[in-house]
């Protein structure tokens, strides 16, 4: 059952269309990947869905209600969370202090569960600026999941991570979204990680959808192979 949907989303910057008539439907417990080459419109797409950018046309809905004009803050307060390409941790705070602050604001009853699943127990009392970058990314993911959001929009959670860290991060995404029955959208450059993690994949190119389906369907789609995957498929 779809709980969060973008329909006919178009974003224009003057005469240039960064996104054209793009649809997506997110369901609880399903991880929906979005991939595409640089300049495909992925960042614009997640900005439009999260409320950071208002689309030129099209709608965003939550539980069937039109929330297109609702702010990013309103969406976060009503169960639509997102993470960012760059870490958003406060370097001067300890991991524990930062997570507890967000948990109090968002009425999170199971913070310890998130901390344990992401392996943050050992660094909980360390200052964020002193922990490894990969661990900072885990703190970002924890912040996005605090408050039991029903929808999570993840913007390149593996950015800057080495291969082993990327594998672990996507395993955490898969586990937490499944266990918490979260409807998740994952924008990521780690293509193999997306194929391994996601239930459904949408491929963008030049702001338009060129394919959407299961990983197996997308991997063999000739338009995707030609525009993005090439011989690596």
Backbone torsions as a table, in degrees:
resi	resn	phi	psi	omega
1	UNK	NA	124.7	179.7
2	UNK	-70.9	129.5	175.3
3	UNK	-114.5	-19.8	-179.0
4	UNK	-137.6	130.5	-172.9
5	UNK	-144.7	138.5	169.1
6	UNK	-112.0	132.3	-174.5
7	UNK	-134.2	122.6	177.2
8	UNK	61.6	32.7	-174.8
9	UNK	-71.9	125.5	177.2
10	UNK	-130.1	132.6	177.0
11	UNK	-127.1	125.5	-180.0
12	UNK	-117.6	141.3	170.2
13	UNK	-114.0	92.9	-173.1
14	UNK	66.3	-124.6	-178.9
15	UNK	-86.4	-5.8	-176.1
16	UNK	-96.2	128.1	177.1
17	UNK	-94.7	112.7	177.4
18	UNK	-82.8	-22.6	-179.1
19	UNK	-147.0	134.6	-176.1
20	UNK	-133.0	110.6	170.3
21	UNK	53.2	52.2	-177.0
22	UNK	-97.7	134.8	177.8
23	UNK	-115.2	149.3	169.2
24	UNK	-155.2	145.7	177.8
25	UNK	-132.6	123.6	-177.1
26	UNK	-109.2	137.3	-177.9
27	UNK	-121.1	150.3	179.3
28	UNK	-57.6	136.3	177.0
29	UNK	77.1	2.4	-178.0
30	UNK	-110.2	131.1	175.8
31	UNK	-99.9	117.4	-175.6
32	UNK	-108.1	111.6	-178.9
33	UNK	-85.5	147.6	173.9
34	UNK	-127.9	119.4	-179.2
35	UNK	-128.6	169.9	178.0
36	UNK	159.9	161.4	179.8
37	UNK	-66.0	167.5	175.3
38	UNK	-56.1	136.7	-178.9
39	UNK	84.5	8.4	-177.5
40	UNK	-76.0	-17.9	-179.2
41	UNK	106.2	12.7	-175.8
42	UNK	-64.4	-46.4	-179.2
43	UNK	-66.1	-40.4	176.9
44	UNK	-61.9	-39.5	-179.8
45	UNK	-62.4	-49.5	-178.4
46	UNK	-68.2	-32.0	175.6
47	UNK	-64.5	-40.5	179.7
48	UNK	-67.2	-39.1	-179.8
49	UNK	-71.7	-33.7	-175.5
50	UNK	-87.4	-8.7	178.2
51	UNK	95.1	2.7	178.4
52	UNK	-78.4	-19.5	177.4
53	UNK	-141.0	129.6	-179.6
54	UNK	-84.0	129.2	180.0
55	UNK	-67.5	152.0	176.1
56	UNK	-69.3	-32.4	174.4
57	UNK	-156.8	165.1	-176.8
58	UNK	99.5	174.4	-175.7
59	UNK	-134.7	153.9	170.9
60	UNK	-120.6	131.2	-178.4
61	UNK	-131.7	149.2	177.0
62	UNK	-127.1	121.2	-175.6
63	UNK	53.7	34.3	177.3
64	UNK	84.6	-6.5	179.4
65	UNK	-94.2	135.3	-179.5
66	UNK	-71.3	117.7	178.9
67	UNK	-118.5	19.8	-174.6
68	UNK	-54.2	-36.6	-176.2
69	UNK	-95.1	2.3	178.5
70	UNK	-77.4	146.4	-177.1
71	UNK	-75.2	165.5	175.2
72	UNK	-61.5	-38.1	179.6
73	UNK	-64.3	-43.6	178.4
74	UNK	-61.5	-42.9	-178.5
75	UNK	-63.1	-42.3	178.4
76	UNK	-61.6	-41.0	179.9
77	UNK	-70.4	-16.3	-179.3
78	UNK	-114.2	24.4	168.4
79	UNK	97.5	12.1	177.6
80	UNK	-116.3	105.0	-177.6
81	UNK	-107.4	160.8	175.4
82	UNK	-145.9	156.3	170.6
83	UNK	-112.6	171.4	-175.5
84	UNK	-123.6	160.2	178.6
85	UNK	-60.2	-39.7	178.9
86	UNK	-96.5	144.3	-179.7
87	UNK	-62.1	143.8	-178.5
88	UNK	-115.6	22.0	-179.8
89	UNK	-74.7	153.6	174.1
90	UNK	-90.1	111.7	-173.2
91	UNK	-60.4	-27.7	-175.7
92	UNK	-85.8	-8.8	-179.0
93	UNK	-96.5	152.5	170.7
94	UNK	-74.0	159.9	178.2
95	UNK	-57.3	-46.6	-177.6
96	UNK	-61.3	-46.8	-178.5
97	UNK	-60.2	-44.0	-178.7
98	UNK	-64.5	-45.7	-178.5
99	UNK	-68.0	-38.1	179.0
100	UNK	-66.8	-36.1	177.9
101	UNK	-62.4	-45.9	179.3
102	UNK	-67.8	-37.9	-179.5
103	UNK	-63.7	-40.9	178.5
104	UNK	-64.0	-40.0	-177.7
105	UNK	-69.2	-29.7	-174.2
106	UNK	-112.5	14.8	175.3
107	UNK	52.1	51.9	178.9
108	UNK	-87.5	116.4	-178.1
109	UNK	-85.4	-15.8	-171.5
110	UNK	-125.1	45.9	-179.4
111	UNK	-59.6	-40.3	-179.0
112	UNK	-59.0	-34.3	179.0
113	UNK	-65.0	-44.1	179.0
114	UNK	-64.0	-45.9	-179.2
115	UNK	-59.3	-44.5	-178.8
116	UNK	-67.2	-44.5	-177.9
117	UNK	-62.8	-36.7	-178.5
118	UNK	-88.9	2.5	177.0
119	UNK	67.3	33.1	-176.7
120	UNK	-94.7	0.6	-178.3
121	UNK	-55.5	-45.0	-172.9
122	UNK	-71.0	-20.0	-178.7
123	UNK	-111.6	8.0	-173.0
124	UNK	-56.1	-32.9	-176.8
125	UNK	-100.4	10.8	176.9
126	UNK	-93.1	150.4	175.9
127	UNK	-70.6	137.4	-172.9
128	UNK	-58.6	-34.4	-178.8
129	UNK	-68.4	-14.4	-175.9
130	UNK	-102.2	-3.9	179.5
131	UNK	-93.5	160.0	-177.8
132	UNK	-60.7	152.4	-177.8
133	UNK	-59.1	-41.2	179.5
134	UNK	-60.9	-35.5	177.9
135	UNK	-70.8	-35.2	175.0
136	UNK	-60.9	-38.1	177.4
137	UNK	-63.5	-35.4	177.0
138	UNK	-66.7	-36.5	175.7
139	UNK	-63.6	-41.2	175.9
140	UNK	-57.3	-45.2	-179.9
141	UNK	-64.1	-40.5	177.8
142	UNK	-59.3	-44.1	179.9
143	UNK	-60.5	-41.4	-179.7
144	UNK	-64.5	-32.2	-175.1
145	UNK	-90.9	-10.7	179.2
146	UNK	-66.5	139.8	-179.6
147	UNK	92.2	6.7	-178.4
148	UNK	47.9	57.3	175.5
149	UNK	-60.9	151.0	178.4
150	UNK	-88.0	-21.8	-179.7
151	UNK	-132.0	132.8	176.9
152	UNK	-128.5	126.4	178.4
153	UNK	-107.6	110.4	-173.0
154	UNK	-104.5	115.9	-176.3
155	UNK	-100.5	95.9	177.3
156	UNK	51.4	61.3	179.8
157	UNK	-64.2	-17.3	-179.4
158	UNK	-96.6	6.2	-178.6
159	UNK	-58.5	126.3	177.6
160	UNK	83.4	1.2	-179.3
161	UNK	-92.6	148.7	173.2
162	UNK	-78.4	171.0	-171.2
163	UNK	-55.4	-48.1	-177.8
164	UNK	-64.2	-39.0	178.8
165	UNK	-66.6	-38.1	179.4
166	UNK	-63.5	-43.7	178.0
167	UNK	-58.8	-46.7	-178.6
168	UNK	-64.7	-42.2	179.9
169	UNK	-59.7	-46.1	-177.9
170	UNK	-70.7	-28.8	172.6
171	UNK	-63.9	-41.1	177.0
172	UNK	-63.3	-44.2	178.8
173	UNK	-57.4	-49.4	-179.2
174	UNK	-59.3	-48.2	-176.3
175	UNK	-65.2	-48.2	-176.1
176	UNK	-68.3	-39.7	-179.7
177	UNK	-68.9	-36.6	178.8
178	UNK	-70.4	-48.2	-177.4
179	UNK	-64.0	-35.1	-177.7
180	UNK	-95.6	2.7	177.9
181	UNK	57.4	41.8	-178.7
182	UNK	-88.9	140.4	170.6
183	UNK	-85.0	114.9	-171.6
184	UNK	-119.9	141.0	169.2
185	UNK	-117.2	128.4	-176.3
186	UNK	-117.4	110.3	172.9
187	UNK	-95.4	122.9	-171.5
188	UNK	-156.7	144.0	176.3
189	UNK	-88.0	-16.4	177.8
190	UNK	-76.1	86.6	-172.0
191	UNK	-60.7	-46.7	-180.0
192	UNK	-63.9	-35.5	176.1
193	UNK	-63.1	-39.7	177.5
194	UNK	-64.4	-46.0	178.7
195	UNK	-61.4	-34.5	-178.4
196	UNK	-77.0	-30.5	-169.9
197	UNK	-97.6	-35.4	-166.5
198	UNK	-91.6	151.6	175.7
199	UNK	-86.6	-34.7	-178.5
200	UNK	-135.7	145.6	179.4
201	UNK	-132.7	133.9	172.2
202	UNK	-112.9	135.2	-179.1
203	UNK	-112.1	126.6	176.7
204	UNK	-105.4	146.6	171.1
205	UNK	-148.7	124.7	-178.4
206	UNK	53.4	39.8	175.2
207	UNK	80.6	5.4	-178.3
208	UNK	-125.7	151.9	175.2
209	UNK	-77.2	125.2	176.3
210	UNK	-107.5	-12.7	176.8
211	UNK	-168.4	151.5	173.7
212	UNK	-154.9	133.8	-179.1
213	UNK	168.1	-163.1	178.0
214	UNK	-69.2	161.4	177.0
215	UNK	-53.9	-40.9	-179.6
216	UNK	-64.3	-40.3	179.9
217	UNK	-67.4	-42.9	-177.7
218	UNK	-68.7	-41.0	-176.7
219	UNK	-60.1	-32.2	-176.8
220	UNK	-102.0	3.9	180.0
221	UNK	-70.1	123.3	-175.2
222	UNK	-61.1	-33.1	178.7
223	UNK	-67.1	-37.5	179.7
224	UNK	-70.7	-43.5	178.6
225	UNK	-59.5	-43.6	-177.3
226	UNK	-69.6	-41.8	-173.0
227	UNK	-87.2	-24.6	-168.7
228	UNK	-139.6	-54.5	-171.1
229	UNK	-78.1	-34.5	-179.3
230	UNK	61.2	-148.7	-175.1
231	UNK	-70.2	-15.2	-179.5
232	UNK	-67.0	-18.3	-179.2
233	UNK	-68.8	NA	NA
